[in-house]
Amino acid sequence: MGAENKNIRNQKNNYSDGGVTKLDVAIIGFVNNNLDKIALALIVLIAVLVRFFMIPETELSPDYNSYYLPWTLAYREHGFFGGLSKDIGDYYVPYNVMYAICSLFPCEPYIPIALFSMAAEFVSAIFIYKILLIILNERGIGEKRARLTASFASALTLLLPFVIWNGALWKQCDAIYVVFLVISVYYLLKDNYRMAFVFLAISFSFKLQAIFFVPLFLVLYFAKKKYSILEFLWIPVIFLIMGLPCVLCHRGLKATYLAYFLQTQEVSTEGYGMVSFYPNFYNFGLDNFDELLTKPAVLLAAAVLGVLAVYILCHRDFLEKKENVLYFGLFLAWTCCMFLPGMHERYDYAIVLLMTALCVSVCRERLWIAAVMNANSMLVYIAVLFKEEVVPITVLSAIQIVAYFIVAYDLVRRVGGERA
């Protein structure tokens, strides 16, 4: 306390000759003593303002005027419950409920749609902070430094271009299923497996792509033997529960519960081929051969995931560290994006989000991975939203493939390092 008072007196003495008042001393002292909090608040404020400036733009989105606006207007026409009884949109029930809620607001539909995504993005940042704290504490980082690092890393995810553009410009809702996926990962790393499965199931009920994280849960089931195979039943149980609003509104069981099956048919029914703007293996002349290659590609993806699972189960000690669990889980999910057919540019949202947070805060020697993934996502979003192909998709795919195999090598090397 004496040293602090001495510093304040020294500051006053230093400022006295320059005409600096007590108010200036107080302001400068406050800023110096709260620099981290001020910087964090500015990041959050900028994240909010950037979204508010972009939300009113609706023409750049390839989907808003064609899908989300008509769906919301249809709910306004038929009413909340009446709309849920109709075949509106091609999403599963939770998203239909969201659009029905958006129809209740006396404003342009893009406002509540974008605000739903924005809220999910900020909640994701909170749970990313919690995830990073777990990993930093495991590394033995001091509590104060860990909180500071986790705070800035999680806040910076709010400024990632693909995160901002997805909700604010595109009016997409990927952030909503991702927030439940992030919460699921948090509980998984906390060893609260029941809650992890519940939130994974909720995420899956919002969007099919949550299934990319199921391989991690399967691997941990065999590796750690800490939860029953019956926990996986939460996925179908909650899926059925989530469909009840439409069922109770007499939409019909088939129309309600087969939504995901109909979505998987998009490869052939909506003009998509083996890939839709996702930079993976199928961009090298294979896009139009979906009828021939779709089933073999699914089998290939299953084979690669199987090989990775067997390899890690032979070195299961690697999964004793929570950092390794997250890293390996993200690689499994990325493998799904790289090998499965019909991948959209948005399907790696959760992967890039969590990989960025992990690399920025913990694994800084792997920061290049996050940089490549973010750059590729940003360039693809530019092509879709702004109609500017800065880099050909074949070049982006080549970069993505090289990065994928380097990460695979890094993973193998680290598994070997854990055994040494």
C-alpha positions as CSV (number, residue, x, y, z in Angstrom):
1,M,0.0,0.0,0.0
2,G,2.9,2.3,0.8
3,A,4.5,1.6,-2.5
4,E,1.3,2.4,-4.3
5,N,0.9,5.7,-2.5
6,K,4.5,6.5,-3.4
7,N,3.9,5.8,-7.0
8,I,0.8,8.1,-7.0
9,R,2.9,10.9,-5.4
10,N,5.6,10.4,-7.9
11,Q,3.1,10.6,-10.7
12,K,1.7,13.9,-9.3
13,N,5.3,15.2,-9.0
14,N,6.0,14.2,-12.6
15,Y,2.9,15.9,-13.9
16,S,3.1,19.0,-11.8
17,D,5.4,20.9,-14.1
18,G,3.3,20.1,-17.2
19,G,0.1,21.7,-16.0
20,V,-1.5,18.3,-15.5
21,T,-4.5,18.5,-13.0
22,K,-5.6,16.1,-10.4
23,L,-8.4,15.0,-12.8
24,D,-5.7,14.0,-15.4
25,V,-3.8,12.1,-12.8
26,A,-7.0,10.2,-11.8
27,I,-7.8,9.4,-15.4
28,I,-4.3,8.2,-16.2
29,G,-4.1,6.2,-13.0
30,F,-7.5,4.6,-13.7
31,V,-6.5,3.6,-17.3
32,N,-3.2,2.3,-16.2
33,N,-4.7,0.2,-13.4
34,N,-7.5,-1.1,-15.5
35,L,-5.9,-1.4,-18.9
36,D,-6.9,-5.1,-19.5
37,K,-10.5,-4.5,-18.5
38,I,-10.7,-1.4,-20.8
39,A,-9.2,-3.3,-23.7
40,L,-11.6,-6.2,-23.2
41,A,-14.6,-3.8,-23.0
42,L,-13.4,-2.1,-26.2
43,I,-13.2,-5.5,-28.0
44,V,-16.7,-6.4,-27.0
45,L,-18.0,-2.9,-27.9
46,I,-16.4,-3.1,-31.3
47,A,-17.9,-6.5,-31.8
48,V,-21.4,-5.2,-31.1
49,L,-21.0,-2.1,-33.2
50,V,-19.6,-4.0,-36.2
51,R,-22.7,-6.2,-36.1
52,F,-25.1,-3.4,-35.8
53,F,-23.6,-1.7,-38.8
54,M,-23.9,-4.8,-40.9
55,I,-27.2,-6.2,-39.8
56,P,-29.4,-3.8,-41.9
57,E,-27.7,-5.2,-45.1
58,T,-29.9,-7.9,-46.7
59,E,-29.0,-7.9,-50.4
60,L,-25.6,-9.6,-50.0
61,S,-27.1,-12.7,-48.4
62,P,-27.8,-15.4,-51.0
63,D,-30.5,-16.8,-48.7
64,Y,-32.3,-14.1,-46.8
65,N,-34.7,-12.8,-49.5
66,S,-35.1,-16.3,-50.9
67,Y,-35.7,-18.3,-47.7
68,Y,-35.6,-16.6,-44.3
69,L,-37.7,-13.6,-45.2
70,P,-40.5,-15.6,-46.9
71,W,-40.5,-18.2,-44.0
72,T,-40.9,-15.5,-41.4
73,L,-43.6,-13.8,-43.4
74,A,-45.4,-17.1,-43.7
75,Y,-45.4,-17.5,-39.9
76,R,-46.8,-13.9,-39.7
77,E,-49.6,-14.9,-42.1
78,H,-50.5,-18.2,-40.4
79,G,-49.7,-17.3,-36.8
80,F,-47.3,-18.9,-34.4
81,F,-49.1,-22.2,-33.9
82,G,-50.7,-22.2,-37.4
83,G,-47.4,-21.8,-39.0
84,L,-45.8,-24.7,-37.1
85,S,-48.6,-26.9,-38.5
86,K,-47.5,-25.9,-42.1
87,D,-44.6,-27.2,-44.2
88,I,-42.6,-23.9,-43.9
89,G,-38.9,-24.1,-44.6
90,D,-36.6,-27.1,-44.7
91,Y,-35.0,-26.9,-41.2
92,Y,-35.9,-29.0,-38.2
93,V,-38.4,-27.8,-35.6
94,P,-36.1,-25.7,-33.3
95,Y,-35.2,-23.4,-36.1
96,N,-38.8,-23.2,-37.2
97,V,-39.8,-22.2,-33.7
98,M,-37.1,-19.5,-33.9
99,Y,-38.5,-18.1,-37.2
100,A,-42.0,-18.3,-35.7
101,I,-40.7,-16.2,-32.7
102,C,-39.1,-13.7,-35.1
103,S,-42.4,-13.3,-36.9
104,L,-43.9,-11.9,-33.6
105,F,-41.7,-8.8,-33.5
106,P,-43.2,-5.7,-35.2
107,C,-40.0,-5.0,-37.2
108,E,-38.2,-6.2,-40.2
109,P,-37.5,-10.0,-39.8
110,Y,-33.7,-9.6,-40.3
111,I,-33.4,-7.8,-37.0
112,P,-34.5,-10.6,-34.6
113,I,-32.9,-13.2,-36.9
114,A,-29.6,-11.5,-36.7
115,L,-30.0,-10.8,-33.0
116,F,-30.6,-14.5,-32.2
117,S,-27.3,-15.3,-33.9
118,M,-25.5,-12.4,-32.1
119,A,-26.7,-13.6,-28.7
120,A,-25.5,-17.1,-29.5
121,E,-22.1,-15.8,-30.6
122,F,-21.6,-14.0,-27.3
123,V,-22.8,-17.0,-25.2
124,S,-20.3,-19.1,-27.2
125,A,-17.5,-16.7,-26.2
126,I,-18.4,-17.1,-22.5
127,F,-18.2,-20.9,-22.7
128,I,-15.0,-20.7,-24.9
129,Y,-13.6,-18.7,-22.0
130,K,-14.5,-21.5,-19.6
131,I,-13.0,-24.1,-21.9
132,L,-9.7,-22.2,-22.1
133,L,-9.6,-21.8,-18.4
134,I,-9.8,-25.6,-18.0
135,I,-6.9,-26.2,-20.4
136,L,-4.8,-23.3,-19.1
137,N,-5.2,-24.5,-15.5
138,E,-4.3,-28.0,-16.6
139,R,-1.1,-26.5,-18.0
140,G,-0.3,-25.0,-14.6
141,I,-0.8,-21.4,-15.7
142,G,-1.4,-19.0,-12.8
143,E,-5.0,-18.1,-12.2
144,K,-4.7,-14.4,-13.0
145,R,-2.8,-15.0,-16.2
146,A,-5.1,-17.8,-17.2
147,R,-8.2,-15.6,-16.8
148,L,-6.6,-12.8,-18.7
149,T,-5.5,-15.0,-21.6
150,A,-8.8,-16.8,-21.7
151,S,-10.7,-13.5,-21.6
152,F,-8.9,-12.0,-24.6
153,A,-8.8,-15.2,-26.6
154,S,-12.6,-15.7,-26.2
155,A,-13.4,-12.1,-26.9
156,L,-11.3,-12.1,-30.0
157,T,-13.4,-14.9,-31.5
158,L,-16.2,-12.3,-31.7
159,L,-14.1,-10.4,-34.2
160,L,-13.4,-13.3,-36.6
161,P,-14.7,-12.4,-40.0
162,F,-16.6,-15.6,-40.7
163,V,-18.4,-15.3,-37.3
164,I,-19.5,-11.7,-37.9
165,W,-20.5,-12.3,-41.6
166,N,-22.4,-15.5,-40.9
167,G,-24.9,-13.9,-38.6
168,A,-24.8,-10.2,-39.4
169,L,-24.5,-10.3,-43.2
170,W,-25.7,-13.7,-44.3
171,K,-28.4,-13.9,-41.6
172,Q,-27.5,-17.5,-41.2
173,C,-28.1,-19.3,-37.9
174,D,-25.0,-21.5,-37.5
175,A,-24.0,-19.7,-34.3
176,I,-27.2,-21.1,-32.6
177,Y,-26.4,-24.8,-33.1
178,V,-22.7,-24.1,-32.4
179,V,-23.4,-22.5,-29.0
180,F,-24.9,-25.7,-27.8
181,L,-22.0,-27.6,-29.3
182,V,-19.5,-25.4,-27.5
183,I,-21.4,-25.9,-24.2
184,S,-21.3,-29.6,-24.8
185,V,-17.5,-29.5,-25.3
186,Y,-17.2,-27.6,-22.1
187,Y,-19.1,-30.2,-20.1
188,L,-17.1,-32.9,-21.8
189,L,-13.8,-31.4,-20.6
190,K,-15.4,-31.0,-17.2
191,D,-16.1,-34.8,-17.2
192,N,-19.8,-34.0,-16.8
193,Y,-20.8,-36.5,-19.5
194,R,-24.5,-36.5,-19.0
195,M,-24.7,-32.7,-19.6
196,A,-22.2,-33.0,-22.5
197,F,-24.6,-35.5,-24.2
198,V,-27.7,-33.4,-23.5
199,F,-26.2,-30.3,-25.1
200,L,-24.7,-32.3,-28.0
201,A,-28.2,-33.7,-28.6
202,I,-29.7,-30.2,-28.5
203,S,-27.1,-29.0,-31.0
204,F,-27.9,-31.9,-33.3
205,S,-31.6,-31.1,-33.0
206,F,-30.8,-27.7,-34.4
207,K,-28.4,-28.8,-37.2
208,L,-27.2,-32.1,-38.5
209,Q,-23.6,-30.9,-38.7
210,A,-23.3,-31.4,-34.9
211,I,-22.8,-35.0,-35.8
212,F,-19.2,-34.2,-36.7
213,F,-18.3,-34.2,-33.0
214,V,-20.0,-37.6,-32.3
215,P,-16.8,-39.5,-33.3
216,L,-15.0,-37.8,-30.4
217,F,-17.6,-39.0,-28.0
218,L,-17.3,-42.6,-29.4
219,V,-13.6,-42.6,-29.0
220,L,-13.7,-41.3,-25.4
221,Y,-16.3,-44.0,-24.7
222,F,-13.8,-46.7,-25.5
223,A,-10.7,-44.8,-24.3
224,K,-11.9,-43.7,-20.9
225,K,-14.8,-46.1,-20.0
226,K,-16.4,-43.3,-17.9
227,Y,-20.0,-43.3,-19.3
228,S,-22.5,-45.8,-20.6
229,I,-23.3,-46.5,-24.2
230,L,-26.8,-45.6,-23.2
231,E,-25.8,-41.9,-22.9
232,F,-25.9,-41.8,-26.7
233,L,-29.6,-42.3,-26.6
234,W,-29.9,-38.7,-25.5
235,I,-29.4,-37.8,-29.1
236,P,-32.6,-39.5,-30.5
237,V,-34.6,-38.8,-27.3
238,I,-34.0,-35.0,-27.4
239,F,-34.4,-35.0,-31.2
240,L,-37.9,-36.5,-30.8
241,I,-38.7,-34.1,-27.9
242,M,-37.6,-31.1,-30.0
243,G,-40.0,-32.1,-32.7
244,L,-43.0,-32.0,-30.4
245,P,-44.1,-28.4,-31.1
246,C,-44.8,-29.2,-34.7
247,V,-46.3,-32.6,-33.9
248,L,-48.6,-31.0,-31.4
249,C,-49.6,-28.5,-34.0
250,H,-50.6,-31.4,-36.3
251,R,-47.9,-31.0,-38.8
252,G,-47.5,-34.8,-39.1
253,L,-44.8,-37.2,-37.9
254,K,-43.2,-37.8,-41.3
255,A,-43.0,-34.1,-42.2
256,T,-41.6,-33.3,-38.8
257,Y,-39.1,-36.1,-38.1
258,L,-37.7,-36.7,-41.6
259,A,-36.4,-33.2,-42.0
260,Y,-32.8,-34.2,-41.8
261,F,-33.3,-37.0,-44.3
262,L,-34.6,-34.5,-46.7
263,Q,-31.7,-32.2,-46.1
264,T,-29.2,-34.9,-47.0
265,Q,-30.9,-35.1,-50.4
266,E,-29.8,-31.5,-51.2
267,V,-26.7,-32.8,-53.0
268,S,-28.9,-34.0,-55.9
269,T,-32.1,-31.8,-55.5
270,E,-30.7,-28.3,-55.1
271,G,-27.9,-28.4,-57.7
272,Y,-25.1,-29.0,-55.2
273,G,-22.5,-31.5,-56.2
274,M,-19.8,-33.2,-54.2
275,V,-19.0,-29.8,-52.5
276,S,-20.6,-26.4,-52.1
277,F,-17.8,-23.9,-51.6
278,Y,-16.0,-25.9,-49.0
279,P,-12.3,-26.2,-49.9
280,N,-11.7,-30.0,-49.7
281,F,-10.6,-32.9,-51.9
282,Y,-13.6,-32.8,-54.2
283,N,-12.9,-29.4,-55.8
284,F,-10.5,-30.9,-58.3
285,G,-12.9,-31.9,-61.1
286,L,-15.1,-34.2,-59.0
287,D,-17.9,-31.8,-58.1
288,N,-20.3,-32.9,-60.7
289,F,-19.9,-36.7,-60.1
290,D,-22.0,-36.8,-57.0
291,E,-24.3,-39.6,-58.2
292,L,-21.2,-41.8,-58.6
293,L,-19.0,-40.6,-55.7
294,T,-21.4,-39.7,-52.9
295,K,-21.7,-43.2,-51.3
296,P,-18.0,-44.1,-51.8
297,A,-17.1,-40.7,-50.3
298,V,-19.2,-41.5,-47.2
299,L,-17.5,-44.9,-46.9
300,L,-14.1,-43.3,-47.3
301,A,-14.8,-40.8,-44.6
302,A,-15.9,-43.6,-42.2
303,A,-12.7,-45.5,-43.0
304,V,-10.5,-42.5,-42.3
305,L,-12.3,-41.8,-39.0
306,G,-12.0,-45.5,-38.1
307,V,-8.3,-45.5,-38.7
308,L,-7.9,-42.4,-36.6
309,A,-10.0,-43.9,-33.8
310,V,-8.0,-47.2,-33.8
311,Y,-4.7,-45.3,-33.8
312,I,-5.6,-43.1,-30.9
313,L,-7.1,-46.0,-28.9
314,C,-3.8,-47.7,-29.2
315,H,-2.3,-44.6,-27.6
316,R,-5.1,-43.7,-25.3
317,D,-2.8,-42.1,-22.8
318,F,-2.7,-39.1,-25.2
319,L,-6.3,-38.4,-24.2
320,E,-5.5,-38.0,-20.5
321,K,-4.8,-34.3,-21.2
322,K,-7.9,-32.2,-21.9
323,E,-6.0,-30.1,-24.4
324,N,-5.3,-33.2,-26.4
325,V,-9.0,-34.3,-26.2
326,L,-10.0,-31.0,-27.8
327,Y,-7.3,-31.0,-30.4
328,F,-8.0,-34.5,-31.5
329,G,-11.8,-33.9,-31.4
330,L,-11.4,-30.9,-33.7
331,F,-9.2,-32.9,-36.1
332,L,-11.9,-35.6,-36.3
333,A,-14.6,-33.0,-37.0
334,W,-12.3,-31.4,-39.6
335,T,-11.8,-34.9,-41.2
336,C,-15.6,-35.1,-41.7
337,C,-15.5,-31.8,-43.6
338,M,-12.6,-32.9,-45.7
339,F,-13.9,-36.3,-46.8
340,L,-17.7,-36.1,-46.7
341,P,-19.6,-35.1,-49.8
342,G,-21.9,-32.1,-50.2
343,M,-20.0,-29.9,-47.7
344,H,-21.0,-26.2,-47.5
345,E,-18.6,-23.4,-46.7
346,R,-20.2,-23.0,-43.2
347,Y,-19.9,-26.5,-42.0
348,D,-16.6,-26.0,-40.2
349,Y,-17.9,-23.0,-38.2
350,A,-17.4,-24.8,-34.8
351,I,-14.1,-26.3,-35.8
352,V,-12.5,-23.0,-36.9
353,L,-14.0,-21.2,-33.9
354,L,-12.6,-23.6,-31.3
355,M,-9.3,-24.2,-33.1
356,T,-8.7,-20.4,-33.2
357,A,-9.4,-20.0,-29.5
358,L,-7.1,-23.0,-28.7
359,C,-4.2,-21.8,-30.8
360,V,-4.4,-18.2,-29.8
361,S,-4.4,-18.9,-26.1
362,V,-2.7,-22.2,-25.5
363,C,-1.0,-23.8,-28.6
364,R,0.6,-20.7,-30.1
365,E,3.2,-22.8,-31.9
366,R,0.2,-24.0,-34.0
367,L,-1.2,-20.5,-34.6
368,W,-0.6,-20.9,-38.3
369,I,-3.3,-23.6,-38.4
370,A,-5.9,-21.2,-37.2
371,A,-4.6,-18.5,-39.6
372,V,-4.9,-20.8,-42.6
373,M,-8.4,-22.0,-41.6
374,N,-9.6,-18.4,-41.0
375,A,-8.1,-17.1,-44.2
376,N,-9.7,-19.8,-46.2
377,S,-13.1,-19.3,-44.5
378,M,-12.8,-15.5,-45.1
379,L,-12.0,-15.9,-48.8
380,V,-14.8,-18.4,-49.3
381,Y,-17.3,-16.0,-47.6
382,I,-16.0,-13.2,-49.8
383,A,-16.7,-15.3,-52.9
384,V,-20.3,-16.2,-51.7
385,L,-21.3,-12.9,-50.1
386,F,-19.4,-10.3,-52.1
387,K,-19.2,-12.3,-55.3
388,E,-15.5,-11.7,-55.5
389,E,-13.3,-14.8,-56.2
390,V,-10.0,-13.5,-54.8
391,V,-8.4,-16.9,-54.9
392,P,-9.7,-19.8,-57.0
393,I,-11.4,-22.5,-55.0
394,T,-8.9,-25.1,-56.3
395,V,-6.0,-23.1,-54.8
396,L,-7.8,-22.7,-51.5
397,S,-8.5,-26.4,-51.5
398,A,-4.9,-27.2,-52.2
399,I,-3.8,-25.0,-49.2
400,Q,-6.5,-26.6,-47.0
401,I,-5.4,-30.1,-47.9
402,V,-1.8,-29.4,-47.2
403,A,-2.7,-27.8,-43.9
404,Y,-4.9,-30.8,-43.0
405,F,-2.0,-33.3,-43.6
406,I,0.5,-31.2,-41.7
407,V,-1.9,-31.1,-38.7
408,A,-2.3,-34.9,-39.1
409,Y,1.5,-35.3,-39.0
410,D,1.6,-32.9,-36.0
411,L,-1.0,-35.0,-34.2
412,V,1.0,-38.2,-34.8
413,R,4.1,-36.5,-33.6
414,R,2.4,-35.3,-30.5
415,V,1.0,-38.7,-29.8
416,G,4.5,-40.1,-30.0
417,G,5.8,-37.3,-27.8
418,E,3.2,-38.1,-25.1
419,R,4.5,-41.7,-25.0
420,A,8.1,-40.7,-24.7
